[in-house]
């Protein structure tokens, strides 16, 4: 029975990867699996970074995508549920990336209609890495989600877990870029 379950899981993961096709997420500031720069690190909680969201670009998205969302998540945060650092949704279907610094809600760099949801820092916008001192390397997972809906029925006060629920319900595919950081 366990072998059968593992086979079904492997087949479903392969199908999900095939569905996403050549969907890729890149950044001039982030190299895959490399350490995030001080510029991206949070400013607060004992961290002295720039708290600047990186430039992101995506290509090869599913053709029937009606909108996009971007998330940044730390599964290694000592919370029992990880930590949501950035949640952006309702990006228009013709978007292919985000400018450096777009995570600052005051900068005005988001495309019209895009919404930055509440992160685990308690407010909308980008909040960079700031793991506890001596806790080891944390993984930071940037994900762009291609969605089958024009808009999610949420606003900037929606918690990240709620946004994640709607992303999973409306996903056509996703592309991931991972980095790490420790103090």
C-alpha positions in Angstrom: 0.0 0.0 0.0 2.9 2.4 0.9 4.5 1.8 -2.5 1.2 2.5 -4.3 0.8 5.8 -2.3 4.3 6.8 -3.1 3.7 6.1 -6.8 0.5 8.1 -6.9 2.3 11.0 -5.1 5.2 10.9 -7.6 2.8 10.8 -10.6 0.8 13.8 -9.2 4.0 15.8 -8.6 5.2 15.0 -12.2 1.8 16.0 -13.5 2.0 19.3 -11.6 5.5 20.0 -13.0 4.3 19.1 -16.5 1.4 21.5 -16.1 3.7 24.3 -15.3 5.9 23.6 -18.3 8.6 26.1 -18.8 7.3 28.5 -16.1 10.4 30.1 -14.6 11.1 32.8 -12.0 14.4 34.7 -12.0 15.9 37.8 -10.4 19.1 39.8 -11.1 19.5 40.1 -7.3 18.8 36.5 -6.3 20.8 33.5 -7.5 19.1 30.1 -7.0 19.9 28.7 -3.5 22.3 31.5 -2.7 22.5 33.8 0.4 20.1 36.8 0.2 21.9 40.1 0.2 21.8 42.6 3.1 19.7 44.9 0.8 16.9 42.3 1.0 17.2 41.7 4.8 14.5 43.2 7.1 15.3 46.3 9.1 14.0 45.7 12.6 13.9 42.8 15.1 17.7 43.2 15.5 18.3 43.1 11.7 19.9 46.0 9.9 19.1 45.3 6.3 17.7 47.5 3.6 14.3 45.7 3.4 14.2 46.2 -0.3 12.2 43.6 -2.3 14.2 42.1 -5.2 13.4 42.6 -8.9 11.5 39.5 -10.1 10.8 38.3 -13.6 8.8 35.4 -14.9 8.4 33.7 -18.3 6.7 30.6 -19.7 3.5 31.1 -17.6 0.4 29.0 -18.6 -1.3 30.8 -21.5 -4.7 30.8 -19.9 -3.4 32.7 -16.7 -5.8 35.5 -15.9 -3.7 37.0 -13.1 -0.6 36.4 -11.0 0.4 36.4 -7.4 3.8 36.5 -5.7 4.7 35.1 -2.3 7.8 34.9 -0.1 7.7 32.3 2.6 10.1 31.0 5.3 9.2 27.4 6.2 12.0 27.3 8.8 10.7 30.1 11.1 10.3 28.7 14.7 6.5 29.3 14.7 5.1 25.9 13.9 3.6 27.3 10.7 6.5 29.2 9.0 6.5 32.9 8.2 5.0 34.8 5.3 7.3 37.7 4.3 5.5 38.9 1.2 2.1 38.4 -0.3 1.1 40.1 -3.6 -2.0 39.2 -5.6 -4.3 40.5 -8.4 -1.3 41.2 -10.6 -2.7 41.6 -14.2 -2.3 38.8 -16.7 0.1 40.9 -18.8 2.6 41.3 -16.0 5.9 39.5 -16.3 7.6 40.7 -13.2 8.0 43.2 -10.4 10.5 46.0 -10.1 13.1 46.2 -7.4 11.5 47.9 -4.4 8.0 47.2 -5.5 7.3 45.6 -2.1 7.3 49.1 -0.4 3.6 50.0 -0.5 4.6 53.7 -0.5 6.8 53.4 -3.6 3.9 53.1 -6.0 5.8 50.5 -8.1 3.1 47.8 -8.2 0.9 47.5 -11.4 -2.6 49.0 -11.2 -5.0 46.7 -9.3 -2.3 44.7 -7.5 -2.8 44.2 -3.8 -0.1 43.6 -1.2 -1.7 41.5 1.6 -0.8 41.4 5.3 2.3 39.5 6.1 3.3 37.8 9.4 4.9 41.2 10.3 1.3 42.4 10.6 1.1 44.7 7.7 1.1 44.7 3.9 4.4 44.9 1.9 7.7 43.2 1.7 9.4 42.1 5.0 12.8 40.7 4.4 14.6 37.8 6.2 15.5 38.2 9.8 15.8 34.7 11.4 16.7 34.3 15.0 20.5 34.5 15.8 22.0 31.1 15.8 19.0 29.4 14.3 20.8 28.2 11.2 20.1 28.9 7.6 16.5 29.6 6.8 15.1 29.0 3.3 13.2 31.9 1.6 10.9 30.7 -1.1 9.8 33.2 -3.7 6.9 31.9 -5.7 5.0 33.3 -8.6 1.5 31.8 -9.0 -0.4 31.8 -12.3 -4.1 32.0 -11.6 -7.3 31.0 -13.4 -9.2 34.1 -12.1 -8.8 37.8 -12.8 -8.9 38.7 -9.1 -9.0 37.1 -5.7 -11.9 38.4 -3.5 -9.5 39.6 -0.8 -7.9 42.9 0.3 -4.8 44.2 1.9 -6.1 43.1 5.4 -6.4 39.5 4.4 -4.0 37.2 6.3 -1.4 35.4 4.3 -2.9 32.0 5.1 -6.2 33.1 3.6 -4.5 34.3 0.5 -2.6 31.0 0.3 -5.9 29.1 0.4 -7.3 31.1 -2.6 -4.0 30.7 -4.5 -4.1 26.9 -4.1 -7.8 26.9 -5.2 -7.1 28.9 -8.3 -3.6 27.8 -9.4 -2.7 26.9 -13.0 1.0 26.6 -12.1 3.8 28.2 -10.2 7.5 28.9 -10.5 9.9 29.1 -7.6 13.2 30.8 -6.7 14.8 29.9 -3.4 17.5 31.6 -1.3 18.8 31.4 2.2 19.9 33.6 5.1 21.2 33.2 8.6 22.5 35.3 11.5 
